[in-house]
Amino acid sequence: MDYKEDISREELNLLPIKAFDKEIVVVESLEAAVEAAQYLKTQTVLGFDTETKPCFLKGKRNNVALLQLATEDRAFLIRCCKVGLPEEIVEILADENIKKVGVAIRDDVKGLQKWRGFIPGGFVELSSFAQKFGISAASLKKLCGIVLGFRISKAMQLSNWEDDTLKPKQQVYGATDAWAGFKIYQKLTEE
């Protein structure tokens, strides 16, 4: 299939908005992290993303508050701000046999390594991967438009990811970002 090299904001705005609408699992305890890891270890591909509470002070950056890992029908939102980065989850992040796919993953991985040192394995940078298909666009939003024919909302990006409770809109946003990466990779590898 031939994909467009890039997509304009105007073209993107004409596309329908889609969001993840399957099971969302919010992980806020060690027990829940162990349970999530048991399922995640059975997967070969996971959509991957992180969220960090925005900081508007120059030179200051908050720790990763949320790690999102998604499959076709299940998204896990691991609240690092509450459980840190449990060893069971680190094993998945280091596993070469489980592909973790996302956009701008280098900084996400660096942020996660502040919680716990690990050697990342099996990560696929979608913006580089998409270049093999003649796509120069590098953002998740644009890749969604070009490869999947829909757009995703970025409205919750700057919300407080360290809040006591994740609001339903935050949950859907977090799940959608990881799931969209999964879907882009799935579609491109089917080609």
C-alpha positions as CSV (number, residue, x, y, z in Angstrom):
1,M,0.0,0.0,0.0
2,D,1.2,3.5,-0.7
3,Y,1.1,5.9,2.1
4,K,1.3,9.7,2.0
5,E,4.6,11.1,3.1
6,D,3.0,13.7,5.4
7,I,-0.4,15.1,6.3
8,S,-1.5,18.7,6.8
9,R,-3.3,19.9,9.9
10,E,-6.3,20.7,7.6
11,E,-6.4,17.1,6.2
12,L,-6.0,15.7,9.7
13,N,-8.9,17.7,11.0
14,L,-11.2,16.2,8.3
15,L,-10.6,12.7,9.7
16,P,-12.9,11.1,12.2
17,I,-11.7,11.0,15.9
18,K,-11.2,7.5,17.4
19,A,-10.3,6.5,20.9
20,F,-9.6,3.2,22.7
21,D,-12.9,1.7,23.7
22,K,-12.0,-1.7,25.2
23,E,-10.8,-2.7,28.6
24,I,-8.7,-0.3,30.6
25,V,-6.8,-1.6,33.6
26,V,-5.5,1.1,36.0
27,V,-2.5,-0.4,38.0
28,E,-2.1,1.3,41.4
29,S,-0.7,-1.6,43.5
30,L,2.1,-4.1,43.4
31,E,-0.5,-7.0,43.3
32,A,-2.2,-5.4,40.3
33,A,1.3,-4.9,38.6
34,V,2.1,-8.6,39.0
35,E,-1.3,-9.5,37.6
36,A,-0.8,-7.1,34.6
37,A,2.7,-8.5,34.0
38,Q,1.4,-12.1,33.8
39,Y,-0.9,-11.0,30.9
40,L,1.6,-8.7,29.2
41,K,4.3,-11.4,29.2
42,T,2.1,-13.5,26.9
43,Q,2.1,-10.8,24.2
44,T,4.5,-10.4,21.3
45,V,3.6,-6.7,20.5
46,L,2.6,-3.9,22.9
47,G,1.8,-0.3,22.2
48,F,4.0,1.8,24.5
49,D,3.8,5.4,25.9
50,T,4.4,7.3,29.1
51,E,2.9,10.5,30.6
52,T,4.5,13.0,32.9
53,K,2.9,15.7,34.9
54,P,3.7,19.0,33.0
55,C,6.2,21.3,34.6
56,F,6.4,24.9,33.5
57,L,9.7,25.8,35.2
58,K,12.7,26.0,32.9
59,G,15.1,23.1,33.4
60,K,12.9,21.1,35.7
61,R,11.2,17.9,34.7
62,N,8.9,15.7,36.7
63,N,9.3,11.9,36.9
64,V,7.2,9.7,34.6
65,A,3.8,9.4,36.3
66,L,2.2,6.8,34.0
67,L,3.4,3.9,31.8
68,Q,0.9,2.8,29.2
69,L,1.1,-0.7,27.6
70,A,-1.7,-1.7,25.2
71,T,-2.8,-4.6,23.0
72,E,-5.7,-4.7,20.6
73,D,-8.3,-5.0,23.3
74,R,-6.7,-4.2,26.7
75,A,-4.7,-1.2,27.9
76,F,-2.7,-1.2,31.2
77,L,-2.1,2.2,32.8
78,I,0.7,1.6,35.3
79,R,0.8,4.5,37.8
80,C,4.5,4.9,38.5
81,C,3.7,7.8,40.7
82,K,2.0,5.3,43.0
83,V,3.8,2.0,42.5
84,G,7.2,3.0,41.0
85,L,8.4,0.6,38.3
86,P,7.9,-2.9,39.7
87,E,10.5,-5.6,38.7
88,E,7.8,-7.6,36.9
89,I,7.1,-4.6,34.6
90,V,10.9,-4.0,34.1
91,E,11.2,-7.6,32.9
92,I,8.8,-6.8,30.1
93,L,10.6,-3.6,29.2
94,A,13.9,-5.5,29.0
95,D,12.5,-8.5,27.0
96,E,13.8,-8.6,23.4
97,N,11.0,-11.0,22.4
98,I,8.2,-8.5,23.3
99,K,8.1,-5.6,20.9
100,K,7.2,-2.3,22.6
101,V,6.1,0.2,19.9
102,G,5.6,3.9,20.2
103,V,6.7,7.4,19.1
104,A,9.6,9.4,20.7
105,I,10.4,6.4,22.9
106,R,14.0,7.3,23.7
107,D,12.9,10.0,26.2
108,D,10.1,7.8,27.6
109,V,12.7,5.0,28.3
110,K,15.1,7.5,29.9
111,G,12.3,8.7,32.1
112,L,11.4,5.2,33.2
113,Q,15.1,4.4,33.9
114,K,15.0,7.2,36.6
115,W,12.6,4.9,38.5
116,R,14.7,1.8,38.1
117,G,17.8,1.1,36.0
118,F,17.2,-1.4,33.2
119,I,18.5,-2.2,29.7
120,P,15.7,-1.7,27.3
121,G,15.0,-4.5,24.8
122,G,12.6,-4.9,21.9
123,F,11.7,-1.3,21.5
124,V,10.5,-0.1,18.0
125,E,10.5,3.7,17.2
126,L,7.5,4.1,15.0
127,S,8.7,7.3,13.3
128,S,11.8,5.5,12.1
129,F,9.9,2.3,11.2
130,A,7.3,4.3,9.2
131,Q,10.2,5.8,7.0
132,K,10.6,2.3,5.5
133,F,7.1,2.9,4.0
134,G,7.9,6.4,2.7
135,I,6.3,8.2,5.6
136,S,8.3,11.2,6.9
137,A,5.7,12.4,9.4
138,A,7.0,11.6,12.9
139,S,4.2,12.4,15.4
140,L,1.7,9.8,16.7
141,K,-1.2,12.1,15.6
142,K,0.1,12.3,12.0
143,L,1.0,8.6,11.8
144,C,-2.5,7.8,12.9
145,G,-4.0,9.9,10.2
146,I,-1.7,8.6,7.4
147,V,-1.7,4.9,8.4
148,L,-5.0,4.4,10.1
149,G,-7.2,7.1,8.6
150,F,-8.4,8.6,11.8
151,R,-7.1,11.1,14.4
152,I,-6.7,11.0,18.1
153,S,-7.3,13.7,20.6
154,K,-4.4,15.3,22.4
155,A,-6.7,17.3,24.7
156,M,-5.6,15.6,28.0
157,Q,-1.8,15.7,27.3
158,L,-1.1,18.5,29.8
159,S,-3.3,17.3,32.6
160,N,-2.0,16.3,36.0
161,W,-0.9,12.7,35.7
162,E,-0.1,12.5,39.4
163,D,-3.6,13.3,40.6
164,D,-4.9,10.9,43.3
165,T,-7.3,9.4,40.8
166,L,-7.1,9.3,37.0
167,K,-10.2,10.8,35.5
168,P,-12.1,8.7,32.9
169,K,-10.9,11.1,30.1
170,Q,-7.3,10.7,31.3
171,Q,-7.7,6.9,31.2
172,V,-9.1,6.9,27.7
173,Y,-6.4,9.4,26.5
174,G,-3.6,7.3,28.0
175,A,-5.0,4.0,26.7
176,T,-5.5,5.6,23.2
177,D,-1.9,6.8,22.9
178,A,-0.5,3.3,23.5
179,W,-3.2,1.5,21.5
180,A,-2.7,3.8,18.5
181,G,1.0,2.9,18.4
182,F,0.0,-0.8,18.5
183,K,-2.5,-0.3,15.6
184,I,0.0,1.6,13.5
185,Y,2.7,-1.1,13.9
186,Q,0.1,-3.8,13.3
187,K,-1.1,-2.2,10.0
188,L,2.4,-1.5,8.7
189,T,3.7,-5.0,9.4
190,E,0.6,-6.5,7.6
191,E,1.8,-4.7,4.4
